[in-house]
Amino acid sequence: MNFNASRNVGQAGGIRKAKRVSDVAAMGAPSPSPAFSPAPAYHPGYPPAGPPPPYHEGIQLDAGQDFSTPTPVGNFGYMGGYPQSPMVNTAHIGSMLHQPIVQDMALQYGNQLAAQGREVVQREINKYVPVSRLRYYFAVDSRYVLKKLLLILFPYTHKDWMVKYDQDSPVQPRYDINAPDLYIPSMGYVTYVLLAGFMLGLQQRFSPEQIGIQASSALAYIVFEMMMYLVTLYVTNTSTHLRTLDLLAYSGYKYTVMIASLLAGLLLGTTGYYCSLVYTSCALSYFLVKTLRLQLLSGAPAPEVSPYAGGAGGAGARGGGAGGAGGTKRRVYFLLFVAVTQPLLSCWLTYHLVPPPAAPAAP
């Protein structure tokens, strides 16, 4: 088909629009499109067809290689899926520990741990040992210690034996000479053990085991005393205002008598020892009677007798008064028991330490 451009010129000399050719036969048959063929599925285990790509040239491929997903192997050293961290440089850690900020943080953390541990220890100790009550018995000063020692050795001139109270609690020993303390008994115990070792050394009887023997025997007698006093109060059903630590304090004052007697025996011999022991034992008994009398006799009060009670009621009241008198007698007996046993124990723990009198020289 020939296209003539002049045919588009109209009669008026204008250009006509070109007509659309709809005759397919005149234009010729279109070229056929290639048929769709999907890519063949990849089968593992078969070598790739055709020449290898350029980046695979010179590389030997294993024809039997399995390209399927491999089974993951357990990694027991590190968590799966996380990269392994490189080895840490110890020199870097050392330089970091020398930084002031790191040192301050470590110091604060250590102080916090120490404070927490101290609180735990104090809480556990307070369950079994009354620490707050022990502080009261050690609240002393030098002036109190000197006056108390003089009071134990020379109690005959003292007049006021009443323990002072601040509301419901007793005044600390440093403010009241009549209050019991545990400082003098504890220091007396240590001084007695050291003095016993010194006197044994002068007599050529000292050995390292003797210090342990003297300390353990003195401690055993303290425990024996406390057990004996507490059992006596329990068996006789005697009620007092004395605490266990009060009894321990009054029992420990005998070490003052023992030390004074040993020093007298060291300076004046056997005669000086026995003379000092007799005087100090009497002074200690007098001190204990005067001190414990107010606390022992101020136990549970006896029931009051009603003046309007008569008949059987009056007899019952009189029986109650007799029971109160019996309780008072038990307290007096216990007081005398304590006042007598302390000098006896003082003599028992010291007489073997005094050097024997020298034998007269042969003519």
Buried (B, 14 or more C-beta within 10 A) or exposed (E): EEEEEEEEEEEEEEEEEEEEEEEEEEEEEEEEEEEEEEEEEEEEEEEEEEEEEEEEEEEEEEEEEEEEEEEEEEEEEEEEEEEEEEEEEEEEEEEEEEEEEEEEEEEEEEEEEEEEEEEEEEEEEEEEEBEEEEEBBEBBEEEBBEEBBEBBBEBEEBEEBEBEEEEEEBBBBBEBBBBBBBBBBBBBBEBBBEBBBEBBEEEEEBEEEBBEBBBEBBEEBBEEBBEEBEEBBEEBEBEBEBBEBBBBBBBBBBBBBBBBBBBBBBEEBBEBBBBBBEBBBBBBBBBBBBBBBEBBBEBEEBEEBEEEEEEEEBEEBEEBBEEBEEBBEBBBEBBEEBBEBBBEBBBEBBBEBBBEEEEEEEE
